Amino acid sequence: MNYIIKYGKRLLWMSLSIIITLLFITILYYFNIISKDIHHLFMLISLIINIFISAFILGKTSTKKGYIEGIKHGLIIIILFFILTLLSREVLSYRVLIYYIIIITSSILGSISGINKKLANS
């Protein structure tokens, strides 16, 4: 049960931080402060950073094998995004698959970094 609560908290905080940063970036785009290309780039970068930080914190609370924790975390996020993609009736394309690969890579690297940071401090 602790395991589910740990992942639930990580996903909740990550979702809230993603929504807040994407809302801020969208407001900047809406008022023509940033261009369309910069908007898309900032949205991707903010997603990567938020997932990395979430996986980093998850890795710091893990006991061993950070890459497996990162894979699990990344797969949960991808499943949620896949469900949202199906609900929005968007067609799965190579762009979406690359997006998913970026998400899982960021999650794995964040979790590995988190567990290594924890082990280095011990």
Buried (B, 14 or more C-beta within 10 A) or exposed (E): EEEEEBBEBBBEBBBEBBEEBBEEBBEBBEEEEBEEEEBEEBBEEBBBBBBBBBBBBBBBEBEEEBBEBBBBBBBBBBEEBBEEBEEEEEEEEEEBEEBBEBBBBBBBBBBBBBBBBBEEEE
